Amino acid sequence: MSEKYFKKMIELLEAMNSRLERIEMKLSVDSTPVSSLDFLSKIPRSHIETFSAVQELGEATCTEVAEITGRSHNLESRYLVRLKELGMLKNKRVPVSDSSKRGTEVKYFIEEGN
């Protein structure tokens, strides 16, 4: 293989490395402590009631949150997914608690670090 080919490969690899470094910088998490006010300011105003309901219940399904907030199941589902995307909530699949039903349901919870 020619030297020109290797130089081109090196240039491409360096460009890829540069892009990866920029991506890593954007994804890096700031390690400075966050106050409660800063934390709540990240949550859209309409989602605060949903977040509070999960906090109150510890672990909650969408249906349980909807019962507390009085909103529709569909709306709470969207809010819970958005809070998860923002990193405010975590979720896990668990077997359905009703013994007459089969399958799993999604439980949302606040991770201990938050």
Phi and psi restraints in degrees (value plus and minus 20) as a CYANA .aco file:
   2 SER   PHI    -101.3   -61.3
   2 SER   PSI     137.8   177.8
   3 GLU   PHI     -84.8   -44.8
   3 GLU   PSI     -52.9   -12.9
   4 LYS   PHI     -81.5   -41.5
   4 LYS   PSI     -60.1   -20.1
   5 TYR   PHI     -83.6   -43.6
   5 TYR   PSI     -65.4   -25.4
   6 PHE   PHI     -85.2   -45.2
   6 PHE   PSI     -58.6   -18.6
   7 LYS   PHI     -82.8   -42.8
   7 LYS   PSI     -61.5   -21.5
   8 LYS   PHI     -84.1   -44.1
   8 LYS   PSI     -61.3   -21.3
   9 MET   PHI     -81.7   -41.7
   9 MET   PSI     -62.7   -22.7
  10 ILE   PHI     -84.0   -44.0
  10 ILE   PSI     -62.3   -22.3
  11 GLU   PHI     -80.2   -40.2
  11 GLU   PSI     -64.7   -24.7
  12 LEU   PHI     -83.9   -43.9
  12 LEU   PSI     -62.5   -22.5
  13 LEU   PHI     -84.6   -44.6
  13 LEU   PSI     -59.2   -19.2
  14 GLU   PHI     -86.0   -46.0
  14 GLU   PSI     -58.8   -18.8
  15 ALA   PHI     -84.6   -44.6
  15 ALA   PSI     -62.4   -22.4
  16 MET   PHI     -82.3   -42.3
  16 MET   PSI     -63.3   -23.3
  17 ASN   PHI     -82.2   -42.2
  17 ASN   PSI     -61.3   -21.3
  18 SER   PHI     -82.4   -42.4
  18 SER   PSI     -63.9   -23.9
  19 ARG   PHI     -82.4   -42.4
  19 ARG   PSI     -63.4   -23.4
  20 LEU   PHI     -81.6   -41.6
  20 LEU   PSI     -60.1   -20.1
  21 GLU   PHI     -83.6   -43.6
  21 GLU   PSI     -60.7   -20.7
  22 ARG   PHI     -84.6   -44.6
  22 ARG   PSI     -60.7   -20.7
  23 ILE   PHI     -84.2   -44.2
  23 ILE   PSI     -64.4   -24.4
  24 GLU   PHI     -81.7   -41.7
  24 GLU   PSI     -57.6   -17.6
  25 MET   PHI     -85.4   -45.4
  25 MET   PSI     -60.0   -20.0
  26 LYS   PHI     -88.7   -48.7
  26 LYS   PSI     -53.0   -13.0
  27 LEU   PHI    -107.3   -67.3
  27 LEU   PSI     -31.9     8.1
  28 SER   PHI     -84.7   -44.7
  28 SER   PSI     124.2   164.2
  29 VAL   PHI    -116.7   -76.7
  29 VAL   PSI     113.6   153.6
  30 ASP   PHI     -90.5   -50.5
  30 ASP   PSI     108.2   148.2
  31 SER   PHI    -109.7   -69.7
  31 SER   PSI     -16.6    23.4
  32 THR   PHI     -92.8   -52.8
  32 THR   PSI     123.2   163.2
  33 PRO   PHI     -82.4   -42.4
  33 PRO   PSI     127.0   167.0
  34 VAL   PHI    -134.2   -94.2
  34 VAL   PSI     112.2   152.2
  35 SER   PHI     -98.2   -58.2
  35 SER   PSI     144.3   184.3
  36 SER   PHI     -79.2   -39.2
  36 SER   PSI     -58.4   -18.4
  37 LEU   PHI     -85.6   -45.6
  37 LEU   PSI     -63.7   -23.7
  38 ASP   PHI     -81.7   -41.7
  38 ASP   PSI     -61.6   -21.6
  39 PHE   PHI     -81.5   -41.5
  39 PHE   PSI     -68.3   -28.3
  40 LEU   PHI     -89.9   -49.9
  40 LEU   PSI     -46.8    -6.8
  41 SER   PHI     -90.0   -50.0
  41 SER   PSI     -38.5     1.5
  42 LYS   PHI     -97.6   -57.6
  42 LYS   PSI     -41.5    -1.5
  43 ILE   PHI    -105.9   -65.9
  43 ILE   PSI     110.5   150.5
  44 PRO   PHI     -77.0   -37.0
  44 PRO   PSI     123.6   163.6
  45 ARG   PHI     -73.1   -33.1
  45 ARG   PSI     -60.6   -20.6
  46 SER   PHI     -88.2   -48.2
  46 SER   PSI     -37.4     2.6
  47 HIS   PHI    -115.1   -75.1
  47 HIS   PSI     -28.3    11.7
  48 ILE   PHI     -81.9   -41.9
  48 ILE   PSI     -60.3   -20.3
  49 GLU   PHI     -83.8   -43.8
  49 GLU   PSI     -58.3   -18.3
  50 THR   PHI     -84.0   -44.0
  50 THR   PSI     -66.3   -26.3
  51 PHE   PHI     -80.6   -40.6
  51 PHE   PSI     -63.0   -23.0
  52 SER   PHI     -83.5   -43.5
  52 SER   PSI     -57.9   -17.9
  53 ALA   PHI     -84.5   -44.5
  53 ALA   PSI     -62.1   -22.1
  54 VAL   PHI     -85.6   -45.6
  54 VAL   PSI     -60.5   -20.5
  55 GLN   PHI     -81.7   -41.7
  55 GLN   PSI     -61.3   -21.3
  56 GLU   PHI     -86.1   -46.1
  56 GLU   PSI     -61.5   -21.5
  57 LEU   PHI    -103.4   -63.4
  57 LEU   PSI     -41.2    -1.2
  58 GLY   PHI      66.4   106.4
  58 GLY   PSI     -82.1   -42.1
  59 GLU   PHI    -153.8  -113.8
  59 GLU   PSI     114.8   154.8
  60 ALA   PHI    -169.3  -129.3
  60 ALA   PSI     126.1   166.1
  61 THR   PHI    -106.4   -66.4
  61 THR   PSI     148.9   188.9
  62 CYS   PHI     -79.8   -39.8
  62 CYS   PSI     -61.0   -21.0
  63 THR   PHI     -82.6   -42.6
  63 THR   PSI     -62.8   -22.8
  64 GLU   PHI     -83.7   -43.7
  64 GLU   PSI     -60.3   -20.3
  65 VAL   PHI     -85.8   -45.8
  65 VAL   PSI     -63.1   -23.1
  66 ALA   PHI     -81.6   -41.6
  66 ALA   PSI     -55.2   -15.2
  67 GLU   PHI     -84.6   -44.6
  67 GLU   PSI     -58.0   -18.0
  68 ILE   PHI     -94.1   -54.1
  68 ILE   PSI     -64.6   -24.6
  69 THR   PHI    -101.7   -61.7
  69 THR   PSI     -41.4    -1.4
  70 GLY   PHI      59.7    99.7
  70 GLY   PSI     -10.5    29.5
  71 ARG   PHI    -113.3   -73.3
  71 ARG   PSI     151.3   191.3
  72 SER   PHI     -92.5   -52.5
  72 SER   PSI     134.4   174.4
  73 HIS   PHI     -78.4   -38.4
  73 HIS   PSI     -63.2   -23.2
  74 ASN   PHI     -81.7   -41.7
  74 ASN   PSI     -65.4   -25.4
  75 LEU   PHI     -84.5   -44.5
  75 LEU   PSI     -65.4   -25.4
  76 GLU   PHI     -82.6   -42.6
  76 GLU   PSI     -56.6   -16.6
  77 SER   PHI     -80.1   -40.1
  77 SER   PSI     -66.0   -26.0
  78 ARG   PHI     -83.2   -43.2
  78 ARG   PSI     -62.1   -22.1
  79 TYR   PHI     -84.7   -44.7
  79 TYR   PSI     -62.6   -22.6
  80 LEU   PHI     -84.1   -44.1
  80 LEU   PSI     -62.1   -22.1
  81 VAL   PHI     -83.7   -43.7
  81 VAL   PSI     -61.6   -21.6
  82 ARG   PHI     -85.1   -45.1
  82 ARG   PSI     -61.3   -21.3
  83 LEU   PHI     -84.2   -44.2
  83 LEU   PSI     -54.2   -14.2
  84 LYS   PHI     -86.7   -46.7
  84 LYS   PSI     -63.7   -23.7
  85 GLU   PHI     -81.4   -41.4
  85 GLU   PSI     -54.9   -14.9
  86 LEU   PHI     -95.7   -55.7
  86 LEU   PSI     -29.2    10.8
  87 GLY   PHI      65.7   105.7
  87 GLY   PSI     -10.1    29.9
  88 MET   PHI    -102.0   -62.0
  88 MET   PSI     -48.7    -8.7
  89 LEU   PHI    -147.1  -107.1
  89 LEU   PSI     138.5   178.5
  90 LYS   PHI    -138.1   -98.1
  90 LYS   PSI     143.3   183.3
  91 ASN   PHI    -160.5  -120.5
  91 ASN   PSI     142.3   182.3
  92 LYS   PHI    -171.7  -131.7
  92 LYS   PSI     132.6   172.6
  93 ARG   PHI    -114.2   -74.2
  93 ARG   PSI     112.4   152.4
  94 VAL   PHI    -152.9  -112.9
  94 VAL   PSI     135.3   175.3
  95 PRO   PHI     -79.7   -39.7
  95 PRO   PSI     126.1   166.1
  96 VAL   PHI     -79.5   -39.5
  96 VAL   PSI     114.1   154.1
  97 SER   PHI     -93.7   -53.7
  97 SER   PSI     -44.2    -4.2
  98 ASP   PHI     -97.5   -57.5
  98 ASP   PSI      96.8   136.8
  99 SER   PHI     -86.5   -46.5
  99 SER   PSI     -38.3     1.7
 100 SER   PHI    -102.0   -62.0
 100 SER   PSI     -29.5    10.5
 101 LYS   PHI    -132.4   -92.4
 101 LYS   PSI     134.9   174.9
 102 ARG   PHI    -134.6   -94.6
 102 ARG   PSI     144.2   184.2
 103 GLY   PHI      88.4   128.4
 103 GLY   PSI    -183.3  -143.3
 104 THR   PHI    -148.8  -108.8
 104 THR   PSI     143.5   183.5
 105 GLU   PHI    -154.9  -114.9
 105 GLU   PSI     140.9   180.9
 106 VAL   PHI    -116.8   -76.8
 106 VAL   PSI     107.5   147.5
 107 LYS   PHI    -129.1   -89.1
 107 LYS   PSI     111.8   151.8
 108 TYR   PHI    -123.6   -83.6
 108 TYR   PSI     125.9   165.9
 109 PHE   PHI    -174.0  -134.0
 109 PHE   PSI     143.3   183.3
 110 ILE   PHI    -116.7   -76.7
 110 ILE   PSI     105.4   145.4
 111 GLU   PHI     -87.8   -47.8
 111 GLU   PSI     126.7   166.7
 112 GLU   PHI     -73.1   -33.1
 112 GLU   PSI     -54.3   -14.3
 113 GLY   PHI     -88.8   -48.8
 113 GLY   PSI     -38.0     2.0
